Structure formats: C-alpha cells, structure tokens
C-alpha cells in the first residue's frame, strides 16, 4: 500500500492559501480557518477525487496539484491535520516509499 492509498486524498479536500488583504480576504477568513503559519485553509473537496481517494484526472491535474509533492512539508502537514488517526502509519509509509514520478 502506498501513502496516498492509505491517506485517500487529504490534500484534495481543502486548499491552503494566503488570504489577500482585501474584503475578499476577510470573507475567505470567515469561511476557513487560519493555520499556525498564517495561511488560510478552506475545506473544498475536489470534484476529481474518486471515492477510493485517488485522482480521477491525475495525468491532467492542475499545476497546483503537481506542485504538491508526496511526502513534502505541505503533504505531511495536511496528513497530520486531516488524518490524525492514521497519520503515523501514512508518514511511516512516506519514509519508505519512493515518491512517484510526475
């Protein structure tokens, strides 16, 4: 089993971004929550996330997704935040499984 198979798409259930210092940013902050590093997390499940937790458009996924490497700092933080019960097992798999080639 790969880390992604066990995780089942935690990275595809929300988006983390910096809120612009505008009224829109204020509105966004009312619909998400601020992380320790000041970025904003909005819970928005991707429509391309299959029920099994895999990406149904992986070969043509957006650049934002391509820039989110398996086992990277944001991936690990997302697992800890969104999959706390399975986090230790998922993180352990990341440490022994080579990252997939994009």
Secondary structure as UniProt FT lines:
FT   HELIX           3..7
FT   HELIX           10..12
FT   STRAND          14..17
FT   HELIX           23..31
FT   STRAND          33..34
FT   TURN            36..37
FT   STRAND          40..43
FT   TURN            47..48
FT   TURN            51..52
FT   TURN            56..57
FT   HELIX           58..60
FT   HELIX           63..66
FT   TURN            70..71
FT   HELIX           73..82
FT   TURN            84..86
FT   HELIX           87..96
//
